[in-house]
């Protein structure tokens, strides 16, 4: 069943790169205003509201794959018609061995769920709800499998967005970013400038993906390459995010680019 769902989703997100070395290209669909508006306008608002939140499906490893212990699939559906798909494959040591990330738009019409990853051919899903479970099936699945997604607890949406800060190093400036794409997933990257009023002298660095959660006033980020989490104290002030290594310590101020 796991293999079938993975292959079904990969048909829709062919622009993605997935590898055991964790090389990932984020989805190219940035869900611009026009796409979002169109998705909402052609959707059944009452039915669409039922999908808002995070839905998870945990698959056992494929029988022929001796290296994986499980694969986690999460759909994040937001009120405005945007969404996000994450797929995390875990090895026998329970460490993430490969990931897939892609933004999406969705709508509901005539009792069908449509998920679009930026192309002209959305995946059409038949669906039903039972208690806290979303039951889905697609005609694209040649095996006719039925997948049951469970609603999970909503994370902290305040972090969602691209946050940046700039520091100097030698004769260059480093514009560092933390981008939270779901209530559980994000990545860091940076650009290098010689003059902040000019184009960067180096393209964006490689994205370093992490899982995150918050506990009180502490932000906990764990890179997929490491089992050791990074812990930062945080606070919000207007459109600023302040992070520090110690409670009451020196803070780094991040400004949001978009939310």
N, C-alpha and C positions, 0 to 999 in steps of 0.2 A: 504494500500500500504506500509506503514511504516513497519508493522509487517512482510510482505513478504520479503522485502529487508533485514531486520535485520536477519531473520531466514536463508535466502540464504547465507549471509555473514558468519553467525555463523557456518554453515556447513563446511565452508572452514577454519575457524580459531578456530577449536575445542580446540586448546591448550590454548586459552585465558580464563581468568576468568573475569566475569563482575558481579558486585553486587551493590546494593544500598548503601553499605558502602564504595564504591569506592575502593575495593580491586582489584588490577589489576596486572596481570603478563604480562610483555612485551613479544612480540613474540619471539620465540626462533630462528627464521631464521635470521642469521646475514648477509645474502647476501654476502657470501664469493666471492673471485675473480672468482673462477670457475663458480659459478652459474650465476654471472653477465655476464661473457664472453659468456656463453652458451645462455643466454637470448638475448643478442645483436646479436650474430651470426645467430640465427634462426629467427630474426625479419626482417620485411620489414622496412628498415630505413626511407624511406619517410613517410610511414604511422605512424611509431613510433614517429616521430618528432611532429606529430599533438597532441599527448597526453601529451607532456611534460608540466608540470605545476600543479596547484591545481584545483581540480574539486569538487564542493560542491552540495549536495542534502539535502534540508531541508524538513523533513517530519512532517506532523501534528501528534499529538498523536493518538495512536490506540484507536478506539472507546471504547474498553472494558477496557482501562487503564485510570483510573480516576486520576492518580498521575502525569502524564507527560503532558507537554505543547507542546513539539516538540522533534525531534531527528535530529541531524546534522551529516551527513556522508561526509567525505572528502577523496578523493583519491589524493595522491601526486605521480606523475610520474616524475622521473628524467631521464636525458639524457642517463645515463649508464645502464639503465635497472632495476635499483633499484626503490623502491617505498615504500609508507607507507599508511596504512589505519587507520583513526581515526573515532570513533563514540562517540558522546557526547549526552546523554539524559538529557533533562532539566525538572525540576519539575515546579509546578504551580507558584513558586516564582522566576522562571527564573534562578535558580541555577543548576549547573551540579549535577545530582544525581547518574550517573553511566557513566563509560567510557570504551571503548575498544581500544586497541592499538595493531597493528601488522605490522611488516615489510613484504615486498613482493618483488618478481621479476615479470617482465611482458615482453611480446613480442607481436608482431602483425604479423599474417601470414594468407594469403588467406582471407583477409578482416574479420578476427576474432581477437578479443583481448583475450589474455590468461593471467590470473593472478594466480600466484603461491605463496602460503604462507608457503612453506617449505616442502610440501608433494609431492607425485608423481602424483597427480591429480589436475591440475590447473582448475580453473573455466573458461569456454569458454563463451565469450560475443559476441553477434552480436552488431554492433554499426554503428552510422552515426553521422555526424556533421551538425549542422545548426546554422550559425552565431556563437554565443558564447556558444553554447549548445552541450553537448555530450549526445546522446540518446543511451541507452543501454538496452539490453534484453538478458536473459539467458534461455537456455532450462531447467536448473535446477529449474527454478521458475514455480511451478505447476500452479500458477495463471495467467501466461502469461503477467505479468505487464511490462510496459515500464517505465524506469526511466530516467529522464532528469537531468543531472548534469550541473551546470553552472560554467564556468571558473572564478576564483576569482583572485584578484591581487596577484602577486608573493610577498612573504615576503623576508626578508634579509637572503640570504643563507650563509653569512659569519659566522653565529653562529653555523651552523650544525656541530655536533661532540661532543665528550666527553671531557670536560675540568676539570682539577683537580688542587687542591692546598692542601698543607699539613700544619697543625698547631699542636703545642704541647699543651697538657693539662695534668698537673700533670706528671705522669710517662708514659703517652701514647701519641701516635701520631694519629691524625685524618686526614685521606686522604679524603677530601671532593670533590664531583663531581657535576657538572652541565652538564647534557647531553641534548642537543637540537636535537630532532629526526626529526622535520619538521620545516618549517619557522614559525610555530605557537605553537608548542607543545614541552614540555621538562619535565624532572624530575630531582630531586636532590637525592643523596644518599651518604653514606660515609662508609669507612672501618677503623677499629681501629687496630693499631700496637703497640707493645712494642718495636720492633726493625724494622726499616724501611728496613733492609736487609733480614728480615725473613717474613714468611707468616703472614697475619693478625690474630690477636687473636680473632677477632669477624668477622663473615661473613658480607656481605653487608647489610646495614640497609634497612628498608622499603623504597621503592621509593615514593617520594612525587611529584605528577604530577602538572604541571602548564601550563597555556596558556601565551604566551608572544608576545610582539610587541616592536618595537623601534621607537623612535621619536627624530630625531636629534641625540644628543649624550646621550640619556637616554634609558635604557633598562627597560621595564615595565613587571613584571612577576606577575601573579595572580594565586595563588594556587586554585585548585578545591574545597578545603575545606574552602576558605575564599573569600569574595567579596572585600577585601582590598588589593590593589596591592602593591608589593614591587618595589620600584624604585631605580635603580642604574645608575650612570654615567659610561659610558664604553668607551674604546678605544682599538683598535687593534695595536699591534706592532709586526710584523713578525708573528710567530706562538704563540704569547701570547695574552691573553685577560685580560685587567685590569678593575676592577670594584671598584667603590668608592661610599660612601653614599652621599658625597657632591662634588660639582664641584670643582676640584683642591684639593680635600681632600686626605687622606691616601688611597692608592690603594692596593687591593689584586690582586696578579698576578696568573692567571690560565694558565696552559700549556695544549695544546691539546694532547690527546692520539691518536685519529684518526679523520679523517675528511671525 
